[in-house]
Amino acid sequence: MLLEVHGQGGNQLGVVFAIIAQQRAQRLFHESADLGLALHGGQQPVEAQLAIVVGAARAAGPVPHLQRIQRLLHRYLGVGLVIFLMYLTGVGLLVFSFTQLLAPVYVFPEWVPAILVEPKEIAATFWNNQSAANSLLSLRSRELLFLNALRGYILILTALAGALLITPLGKLLKVFKKTE
């Protein structure tokens, strides 16, 4: 008594699975019948007979291995996709955090020493930048530029006035030296 395989189209693998399912159904039917007879003293209750029929129908169904593989394949693909997305998210977070950690280096490259692992170079870079940051700043406004220009003019004028005063002073000193 072989199962009839409809719609297989010459697929030998389907025929093999159908034969295996047929043999399992027959084995399950006989084992269940023997167990039911042994438990109830030779008579099978209606529940046991129904269980035998349902079990045989399930076992003789269309290729149970392929159905199970198809059912599990969707689950495994879904879980695999979720795991892949989690890894992708983790890698994305790592890349984002490293780019954010390195962003100040591009903004303030003067704070990066020439040799990254040399303590003396790190200290020298720090103190050079610290002293440059603490240097005096000059304010530049219109008024201050005007006052700086006036200061330059006054400096030149006072130098000329000093030169003009030196000449009469020199003549006055000559007069005092002659009288002595």
C-alpha positions, 0 to 999 in steps of 0.5 A: 500500500503505497501513497499516491503522489499527485503533482510531483511531476517525476520528482524523485525526492518527493516520492522518497519522502512520501514513501518514508512518511507512509512507513512512519504512519504504518509503524505509528499505527501498529505501535499505537495499536499494540500499546492501546491493547496492552494498556486496556487488556486487549480492548482499545478505548475510543480515545485510543482509536481516535488518537491512532487515526489522527496520528496516522493521518498526520504521519501520512500527510504531505511530506512532513520534513519539507513542511517543517523545513519551510516553517522553520526556514521563515523563522530562521531567516527572520531571526537571522535578519534581526541579528544582522540588523543588530550587528549593523546597528552596532557597527554604525554606532561604533563608526558614529562614536569614533567620528565624533571623538575625532571631530575636535582633532579636525577643528583644533589640529594644533592640539595634536602633538607631532608624536602621539605617544611621546609624553615630552611631545604631548607636554610641549604641545600642551604648554605651547598652546596654553601660553598662546591661549593666555597671551594678551589680545588686542581690541580693534575698533575704529576709536582705538585705531584712530587713537593709535594713529594719533599716538604715532603722529604725536611720537613723530612730532615730539621727536621733531620737537626734541631735535629742534630743542637739542640744537639751541641747547647745544648752542647754549652749552657752548656759550657756557663753556666759553665763559668759563 
